[in-house]
């Protein structure tokens, strides 16, 4: 047994006595909600998370550690929401903070969105949310509280690295590094990456209005900006793809940076990421189920993204082929900065190698689409319209 498997087995054993509480998820939720607090007008927000925890408690193959993770997810979102709303009630000027011309990096997962975001975060004129900030958004903290918040972020990363060391090879995280909006969005698909929760998937896909989620996301960034130097926000999440219409309703002057890559490769790589991450909270795993679920979810996201793309003004849309940063960042980074209307400086160029380097100790990521019960034809059929767009993008950026 590997050291990570042993650590996970011991953790499951340690929290197993509390595992039976999933059979009374309502009582568990009431305790979490009472401690988190509730802002005026947030009853529906709270009740939606009650439903989520109840569905999560019934997830097949959920482990004791998985049940603890479910509670932590709900606790974090309820606590952060209450804090953000309380801060705005105490300091109404927070909602007057301008989030001007933000850049949102989107695209299918595993299309170099992370490295694109990291490159955009290089500039001293840019601001990206750090993981520890997204885990507990707040105003500027005193040094002691700041250290405590950063330490909590580091412990979360260390736990993930301990229980799923291969996940770090695929998507390394750092408490003080730029991270994606998914940690702040209340109703993204993150729970479905930790367990198969069909009720949540159906609820999420049937939900028509995600504008409130993006209004709250804006409030999070207004809180993180208030009292600090104003810089241009560089934001990212592949999960934005399915809700570009809601995003643009709340951030109408946003620049959308859309990363592109062969979906056959992207889907295989992402299924591998999901498998390694889900191994912490669900066993035994069902690779074919992961493939079927996420092909459907990503295909739906792309369909919605392409529909919204048609309404984006050309000057607010930047297409980034994988070759720009996935294979040749030294020449791609200046193109990216020029495309979003930002100067590329010598200081940025000096920081670039560290930003795109693989973290020390990580290994090459290998994956096989067939492991997830999928064929290239399955993926190409699901993304036929996207592949036509991608061909147009490749032609547009290819040298004549």
N, C-alpha and C positions, 0 to 999 in steps of 0.2 A: 504494500500500500504506500502511495506517495505521501510526502509530508503534508501536502495540501489536502488530500483526501482524509488523512488521519485527523488533521485539524478540524475539518468540516464535520467528520463523524463525532468527534469529541464535543463540538459546539452543539450539534443536534442532541446529543445525549444530555448535555447540561441544561438545555431549555425545554426538553421533552415534557417535564411536569406541567409546564404552562401551555402545552400544545392543545390540551383538551378545551381550553377557553375559546377556541374557534367555534365550538358548538353553541356558544352564547355570544356571538359577535356583537349583538346589540349592546350588551352590558360593557363589553370591552370598549366599544365606540363611545358610549356615554362617559366613561372615565377619561378617555383621550380628549373628547370635546370639552368636558368640564375644565380640564387643566389648560387647554389651549385658549379658551375664551371664544366669544362670538361677537362680531361687530354688528351694529344695527343694519338690518336689511340683508343679512347674510344667511338667513334661514335655509333658502334653497341650496346655496353653496354647501352648507354643512350637511344637509340631507343627501346630497349627491355623493358625498364621501361616505356617508353611512351605508348607502347602497353598495358602493365600491367595496368596502371592507366586508360586507356580508357576502358578496359574490366571491371575493378573494378567499374567504374562509372555506368555501365549498370547492375550491379549485382541486381538480384531480392531481394526485402525485405531489401535493404540497408537503414540504418538510417542516419540522419544527423551526429551523432557521428561516425558512420561507415565510412562516406565519409571523415571526418577529419582524421580518423585512416589510411585510404588508402593514403591520401596525406602525412601523417607523415612517413609511411613506405617507400614510394618512396623518400621523401626528405632525410631521414636518409641514405639510401643506396647510393644515388647519392653524398651526401655530404661526406660520409666516403670514398667512392671510390676516389673522387677527392683529398681528404686529403692524403690518403695513397699513391697514385701515385705521388703527389707533394713532399711528404717527401722522397720518393725513388729517385726522380729526383734530389732533393737537397742533398741527402746523399746516393750515390750509394752503399756505404758499407752496407746499411741495407739488401740488397738482398744477401749479403755474410754471413748473420747470419745463423749459422747451427741450424736447428730444428731436433735434433738428437733423434732417437728412441722414438718418441712420442707414447703415448698410446691413442687409440680411443675407447671409449665405444659405442657400437652399439647394435642393437636388436630392436624388436618391441617396440613401446611406451608402457609404463606401465609395464615394465618387470624388474623394479628396476634399470634402467639405471641411474636415478638421484642419488639414494643413493650410487650406485657403484662409480659414479663420485665423490661424496662428500667424500667417504672413501679414494679414491686415492688422493684426494687433501689435505689430512691431513698432509702428510710428509713435513718437511722443505726442502727436496730435490726435491719436485715436484712443478709444477707451473700450475695453472688452470686459464683461463681467467675469470675475474669478470664481472658481468653484466654491470656495468657502463663503463668498458673498451670496451666491445663489442658494446655498444651503440654509442661510439665515440672513436675509436682506435686512439692513438696518442703516441708520444714519452713522456718521463717523463715530467710531467707538474709541473710548479711552484705551491707552496702550495695553493694559492688562486684559480688558475684555476682548480686544482685537486678537491678542495672542491666544486667548481661550477659544475663540471662534475658528482661528486658523488650525489650532491643534485638533479641534473636532473634525474639521475637514480632512486633515492628515490621517486621522484614525479611520475615517470611512474608507479612504483610499487604501490604507494598509490592510484593512479587513478584506477588501475586494482582492487585493494582490495575494493575500494569504490563502483565501478559499478558492480563488479562480486565477491562478498565476498566468494561464494562457490568455486570459482576457486582456491583460496588460500588453501582451504582444500585439493585440489587434487594435485596442483603443486605450492607450495609456492615459491616465488622469493624474493631475497634480493639484493639490489644494490651492496653491497660489498661481495656477495657470488658467488661461482663458477657457471657459467651458460654455456649453450650449444652453439656449433658452429653455430646453426641455425640463430642466430642473425647477424652473419657475412656473411654466405653464401648468395650470391645474388639471386639465383634462387631455393631456397628450397620451400617447399609447405606451408610455413607459411601464405601467403595470403589466401589460400584456407581454413585455419582454422578460418578465420575471416568473410568470405562470400563465397557463392557458385558462383564460377567464372568458368563456363565450358570452356570458351575460353582459360583461363590460364592453366587449367588442361590439355586440349588437346595439347597446345603448349609445356607444360612441359614434358608430356609423349612422345611426338614425338621428343623431343630434344635428339640428340644422343651423343653429346660430352660435358661432364661436367668437363673435365680437366681444362679449363680456370677458372672455379669457384674455384677449389681447389688450383690452382696456386695463385689466389687472396687471398684465405683463408690463405695460407702459408705466403703471404706478410703481412697480418694483424698480424700474430703472430711474424713475424720478426720485425715489427714496435714495437710491445709490448715488445719484448725482447731486442731491441737495447738500449745499455747504461745501462742495468740492469743486475743483476746476472743471469747467465745461469743455468737454472734448467730443469729437464725433464718435458715436457708438458704432462698434463693429460687432454684430450679433450673428448667431448661427444656430440652425437646427434643421436636419432633414425633415423633421416632423412639420415644419412650416409649409411644406409642399402641398399638403391637402387643404390648407386654410389660407392660401394667399389672398383670397378675397377679404377675409376678416382682418388679416394683417394690414392690408392696404387701406381698409376703412379707418383703422386707428392710426396708422403711420402713412399718410397719403404721400409724403415726400420721400419715402424710403427708396433706396436703390436696392434692387434685387440682383444678387450675384448667383447665377444658376450654374452649378457644376455638372459636368457631363462625363459619362463613362458607359462603356458597353454594359447594358443591364444584366446580361448573363453572368458576367464577372461580378458585378455589384451585388446581385441577389445571392450568389453563392457565398461571397465574402460576408455578407450581412447575416445570413443564416448561421454561419459559423460563429460569428460574434454573439448572436442570440443564444446559441447552444452553450457556449462557454459561460456566458453570464447567467443563464437560467439554471445551470448545474448547481449553483449555490442554493437555490430555493425550491427546486422540483426534481424528484427522482422516482423511478427511472425516466430518462428523457425520451422523447419521441421525435427523432429527427425528421421523419416524413411529415408529422403533424406540424412541426415548425415550418417546413417548406411550404406546405399547403396554406397555412395561415398567413404567412408573411408575403407570399406571392400575391394572394388576394388583397391584402391590406396595402401593399406597395403599389399594386396595379390600380387600386381605387384612388390612392393618393396622387398618382401620376395623372389619371384622368381628370381629377379635380384641378390639379396644378396646371395642366395644359389649357383647360377652359379659362382659368383665371389669367393665364399668361396673355391671352388674346386682348385683355383690357389694359395691360401695362404699357405706358408710353415707352417708346424705344429708348429715349434718353435715360430712363430709369431701370433699364434691364441690361445686365452684363452676362454674356455667356462665356463660361470658362471651360474649355475642353480639358480632359484629364492630362494631356501632354504639357499644359502650361506649368503645373505645379507638381503633378504626380510623377513626372519623369524629368522635367527640366526647370526647376524652380529659379535658377539664376537668371534665365531669360524670361520666364513667365511672370515673376513677381513685379518687375517694372511695368509690364503690360497691364497687369491687374490694377496697380495703383493708378496708372493713367486712365484706365477705363472707369474707375470710380471717382475720378477728379481729384486725386491726391498726389502730392509730389513724392517721388522716390528719391531718398537722400543717401549719401554715403553712410550715414549712421545706420539707416535701415539695411543697406547692403551688408554692413559688417555684422549685423545681428542675424541675418538670414540663415547662415549655416546651422546655428544652434536651434533656430525655430523649426527647421525642416528635418533635423537629424532624428533618427530613431532613439528613444531613450536607452540609456546604457543598460545592458543586460537583457534587452528584449530579443526575441528570436523571429525569424522570418515566418510570416503567416501563410499557411497552406490550407487549402479547402477544396472540396469536391462537390459540385452541384448534385451529382447522383446520390450522395449521402442523404440528401433531403427529399428524395423521391421525385426530383425534377429533372427535366431534360432541357437542353438549349431551346428546342422547339417550343416547349411550354412557356419559357420566359419571353422568347421573341414574339409569340402570339399575344401575350399579355401587354407587351410594350411596343406593338407595331407602330402606333402613331408617334410614340416617343422616338423610336429609331429613325423615323422619317425626319423628325426635327433635328436629331443628332447629326444626321447626314448633312443637313443644311448648315448646321453650325460648323462642322468640320470643313465644309467647302468654303465657308465665309472666312475662316481663320487661316486656311492653308495659303502658303505663299504662291503667288501667280508666276 
